[in-house]
Amino acid sequence: MAALLVGGPTVRQARAVCGDFNTDGSVSASDALGVLRVAVGSATCPLVRCDVDDSGRVTGTDALAVLKRAVGQPIALVCAAAVSDIAELPKATGPVVDETIGAALVFDLPRATAQTTKLVLGEAGQSTFNANSSMAACEITNMSRIAVTSAAEADRILCYVQNLFAANPQIGVDIYDGEYHTFELQFAPPAGGSAPPPPDVGGPAKVKMRIVRTGSAVTEFEMFACDDKGGTFTQSEYLRQAIDGGDFSMVAKGFFEDPMGNSGAHQINVTGLLNDAGQFTGKKTIRVVHSDEWSEGTGYGEMVVEQHPDLLSLSGYDAGTHDWEESPGVTKTENFSHRVIAEAELFDLNTAGQSYDIGKLALGDGAAKLSMRNGDDFKWWDFTEIQGWDAETTELDNVNPATFIDDVRAADLPTVADSVTIAFDPNEEWDCSDPVEGVITVDQQALDQACSGLDLGFDWIDCYRAIAAPGGGPGGPGGPGGPGGGCDPNVDPNCGPQCDPATDPMCPDGYCDPGNPSDPDCGGCDPAVDPKCPDGVCDVNTPGDPDCVCDPSVDPTCPDGSCDPSNPLDPDCGGCDPTADPTCPDGYCDPNYPGDPDCGPPCDPATDPSCPDGYCDPNNPGDPDCGCDPAVDPQCPDGYCDPNNPGDPDCGCDPAVDPN
């Protein structure tokens, strides 16, 4: 199993060398023999290595050319380019193949074990999870979808560019000449409409782009985009993909601001190694950074995802602030931070011959270490937990994913930074002033349809509502984070608290616990000034005191305002320990301790014969210090010497032997 993030496998392979049939990095006579075998149909070899005259097929002429090069003759070998068009550029969301397995087999690898998973990224939704589901499985599904959707941002742009130029041949510009070209984008009205959308709706108003070829191979695509804000153009996007030998890198940065005043920024970096066919090999790394601000809060975070042929590992955090209404007219701001590290099986359910669809990526069994905290003044939740899950049921499972559990337990959670910085580097900036070479009409609906496989089109799953509060309450119908809230608990202030009221007394559950003065369901009143505010003490003089929810006539632990000395559990007695504290009521009057509260009101033994004084008066049959009843116990002092009772303590002597 691949290690988590830090310390993962380092995968390298030989660069594609034209004429190098056996991929040993050089051209030899054995390569010529191999190319000849390809020419006669007894072997296979990619055109990028064996079609040395770039004719589109491998022939005996190619084998002869390779042999000439092998023996030192000065002959040029010119192979076909693996990527000769932007449509062939590797997709940041594309599959990762094993370096030892041919590309033709990649789609068939996971199919036998992936059929029963419920965690298909394009299909999982609110109904996928229930009260028995793993919270970790739900949260990791959300985060995996964020990572894949973010990486697909560049893929969608490339798809749009390809389709835009195919639909606008009148432009007449060679976009493959390695020069920058600037175009104005005009968005066509939606189907059934007559007027074009406003300038700031639909997408950028102006783009500058460049495609660089090395020979016939595309090695770089770069694009800048600007929005039209009331006649003022402002840069909103930057994208660059580059291929250096077999090393692939992508950076995408973007900024947005909507009419509601919400704003944000994102940065996505993708790196990996490509094989001869332009596929990611061994491992691909996706890094996502975001920063957002809205009317009721702020949020920022970082996430790193490593995608292997059959494994996905993820490490990231989200942090920020959000406002919540404590009571009508009273708003408080809370801090939140969520950290996670996870590892899970990864399945690719795409099939050969069909357009690639990122929604067919799926998670299998896995595990995660979650650390979630919300609130300083008003703590809603604060916990760290390790969970494994069964992808077939979404339920907790600590057996099958045991190796994943060991991995996340040994891994360190990421550190939450104080902030993140997203900005265009100097070489990524554009002032949007270049003159346009042409106008491109954008049919957004047609583009979306052509590039639909690069959009998950999902809504955030409210894991708390699905798992911890399936019947309502916080996050349930009508409550914060309920239906229609578009709930993202990491950044959305409409979300309910992501905590468990069964284990967290600070978690709202829709019921005011009078034994918990800080219970958020109690309305935030002040027990110091409001007698009807829960404070954990039942005031018998306040008929409506919510703390008096029990019946003292049947419940010995129920407060009634009076300490019952015969009830050691009476909460009105101050909660002391009668085994260690003689002044603590225990239901027994200790005659050797005049201050024992169990002995009733203070009395004076000098005037009250029934008052304990630590001495048994034989002349006082009711003396409590004697500890017995003379009516039933002949050995109990009663002030009368019974001559028929030799042991009578009132006699002081034995009349049977003492004549006096």
Secondary structure, 3 states (H helix, E strand, C coil): CCCCCCCCCCCCCCCCCCCCCCCCCCCCHHHHHHHHHHHCCCCCCCHHHHCCCCCCCCCHHHHHHHHHHHCCCCCCCCCCCCCCCHHHCCCCCCCEECCCCCHHHHHHCCHHHHCCCCEECCCCCHHHCCCCECHHHHHHHHHHHHHHHHHHHHHHHHHHHHHHHHHCHHHCCCCCCCCCEEEEEEECCCCCCCCCCCCCCCCCCEEEEEEEEECCEEEEEEEEEEEEECCEEEEEEEEEEEEECCEEEEEEEEEEECCCCCEEEEEEEEEEEECCCCCEEEEEEEEEEEEEEECCEEEEEEEEEEECCCEEEEEEEEEEEEEEEEECCEEEEEEEEEEEEEEEEEEECCCCCCCCCHHHEEEEEEEEEEEEEECCCCCCEEEEEEEEECCCCCEECCCCCHHHHHHHHHCCCCCCCCCCCCCCCHHHCCCCCCCCCEEEEECHHHHHHHCHHHCCCCCCCCHHHHHHCCCCCCCCCCCCCCCCCCCCCCCCCCCCCCCCCCCCCCCCCCCCCCCCCCCHHHCCCCCCCCCCCCCCCCCCCCCCCCCCCCCCCCCCCCCCCCCCCCCCCCHHHCCCCCCCCCCCCCCCCCCCCCCCHHHCCCCCCCCCCCCCCCCCCCCCCCCCCCCCCCCCCCCCCCCCCCCCCCCCCCCCCCCCCCCC
